């Protein structure tokens, strides 16, 4: 379906370093896939943030102003303890630059039109999903590499949401063909999960 294809195209556009609002629907497939030669690939999350900052400064200064200060090492460690997971270095680097955004100042409009969650909000989302096994809700449709046992898998660590039914997660419980740390898009309204990228870059 064209609508599904467009959803996937925009989702892929925002993955990793291309999470920036610089992605627009009138770009060609090469640009949406990250092959735009005017913007060579970045090698670290810090480099990606520099590019995002530059774009936001020129085009969306209000969003830039609503990004929170960095998370402390203690805050990151405490979040990992709550998750009972050793999170990828890229995830830590993401939060070392900004601990989410100020949702009261601006909801959404950063990653695929979604709000960048603070660690405290990510922990709250985790606790909401940490439910007894007999309450599992199977995934209706998912890409290869994604487990389908539970749409609320507690090892899918949220880092962005739209205030409604869709979220972005770092997947720490991939299927055998997947990769720990891959980025996934979950739609709870449709019980579907899309694989966006093998990591945050």
Secondary structure as the mmCIF struct_conf table of DSSP 4:
data_model
#
loop_
_struct_conf.conf_type_id
_struct_conf.id
_struct_conf.beg_label_comp_id
_struct_conf.beg_label_asym_id
_struct_conf.beg_label_seq_id
_struct_conf.end_label_comp_id
_struct_conf.end_label_asym_id
_struct_conf.end_label_seq_id
HELX_RH_AL_P HELX_RH_AL_P1 UNK A 2 UNK A 14
BEND BEND1 UNK A 15 UNK A 15
HELX_RH_3T_P HELX_RH_3T_P1 UNK A 16 UNK A 19
BEND BEND2 UNK A 20 UNK A 20
TURN_TY1_P TURN_TY1_P1 UNK A 21 UNK A 22
TURN_TY1_P TURN_TY1_P2 UNK A 25 UNK A 26
BEND BEND3 UNK A 27 UNK A 27
HELX_RH_AL_P HELX_RH_AL_P2 UNK A 29 UNK A 32
TURN_TY1_P TURN_TY1_P3 UNK A 33 UNK A 34
TURN_TY1_P TURN_TY1_P4 UNK A 37 UNK A 38
BEND BEND4 UNK A 39 UNK A 39
HELX_LH_PP_P HELX_LH_PP_P1 UNK A 40 UNK A 42
BEND BEND5 UNK A 43 UNK A 44
HELX_RH_AL_P HELX_RH_AL_P3 UNK A 45 UNK A 59
HELX_RH_AL_P HELX_RH_AL_P4 UNK A 61 UNK A 65
TURN_TY1_P TURN_TY1_P5 UNK A 66 UNK A 66
STRN STRN1 UNK A 67 UNK A 67
HELX_LH_PP_P HELX_LH_PP_P2 UNK A 68 UNK A 72
HELX_RH_AL_P HELX_RH_AL_P5 UNK A 73 UNK A 83
TURN_TY1_P TURN_TY1_P6 UNK A 84 UNK A 84
BEND BEND6 UNK A 85 UNK A 85
HELX_RH_AL_P HELX_RH_AL_P6 UNK A 89 UNK A 97
BEND BEND7 UNK A 99 UNK A 99
STRN STRN2 UNK A 101 UNK A 101
TURN_TY1_P TURN_TY1_P7 UNK A 103 UNK A 105
BEND BEND8 UNK A 108 UNK A 108
BEND BEND9 UNK A 110 UNK A 110
STRN STRN3 UNK A 111 UNK A 111
TURN_TY1_P TURN_TY1_P8 UNK A 112 UNK A 113
STRN STRN4 UNK A 114 UNK A 114
STRN STRN5 UNK A 115 UNK A 116
HELX_RH_AL_P HELX_RH_AL_P7 UNK A 119 UNK A 129
HELX_RH_3T_P HELX_RH_3T_P2 UNK A 133 UNK A 135
BEND BEND10 UNK A 140 UNK A 140
STRN STRN6 UNK A 141 UNK A 142
TURN_TY1_P TURN_TY1_P9 UNK A 144 UNK A 145
BEND BEND11 UNK A 146 UNK A 146
BEND BEND12 UNK A 149 UNK A 149
TURN_TY1_P TURN_TY1_P10 UNK A 151 UNK A 152
TURN_TY1_P TURN_TY1_P11 UNK A 154 UNK A 155
STRN STRN7 UNK A 156 UNK A 161
BEND BEND13 UNK A 163 UNK A 165
STRN STRN8 UNK A 166 UNK A 171
BEND BEND14 UNK A 172 UNK A 173
TURN_TY1_P TURN_TY1_P12 UNK A 176 UNK A 177
BEND BEND15 UNK A 178 UNK A 178
TURN_TY1_P TURN_TY1_P13 UNK A 180 UNK A 181
STRN STRN9 UNK A 182 UNK A 187
TURN_TY1_P TURN_TY1_P14 UNK A 188 UNK A 191
STRN STRN10 UNK A 192 UNK A 197
BEND BEND16 UNK A 198 UNK A 199
#
